[in-house]
Amino acid sequence: MSGFFLALAMLAAQPAPTSAPTSSPVPSAAEDLAFTSWAIIEINGVAVAPANYAYSLDLGENGFLGYSRCNRFSGRFASAEGRLDLGLIGATENPCPPPHDRLDAQLRRVLSGAAGPVRVSLPDADTMLLTADIAIRLRRKPGGS
């Protein structure tokens, strides 16, 4: 587990993205998203089992680590003037069995910006919605700040 936090700290130390692969309006609470951990519970209307956090998104100061059942994703995010910019830096390319192959591909599209501008909403303190041409519902992990 300490390797994970080291990687997250390294991403947080990286400067914010210079290009804006994905920009979207963000509620004023976006500044509070740094150093939070989220279980992905639904991708485009398909429930994913959050029990073991196989699908998750951890946000650092400027970076994120994402996990699907088969792959890991890392990138940068920045919020400024009510906007959120996401940029995928790297991802593993492991094959996934159905239906996880489709869920993995949809998560990759959102995190890379290929799904279009991502809108972020926080309907309550423990729920975050990321919506583009794909919708992702996340639930704050216990102890996820």
C-alpha positions, 0 to 999 in steps of 0.5 A: 500500500505504501507504493500506492501513496508514494506514486500518488505523492509523486503525481501530486508533486507534478505541475498542473497540466499545461494543455487542457485535454478536457475542460468542464464546469465544476462546482465551487467544492471542486477545490475540496476534491484534492486528496479524496478517494472514491469507489466507482459504483456505476459506469454508464448505468451499469453497476460495478461492485464497490466492495473491494474497490476494484474500480476506484479513483484517488485524487491527489493535489494535482494528480489522479490514480484510477483503477478498473478491474484489469488496469490502472490509470494515472494522470493530472487534474487541475481546477481553476476558475470553476473548471476541471482539466483532466489529462491521462498520462499513462495506463496499463493495457491488460486485457479484460473479460466481458463485461469489464472490457467495456467498463474499462474502455469507458473509464479510459475514455472519460479519464483521457478526455476522449469522451468529451468535456467532463462535468462534475457534480457533487449531489451530496458529500459522499457522491460525485458524478462525472458526466460526458458522453459517458456517466460515472457515479462515484461514492466516497470511500470510508476514510477517503477524506 
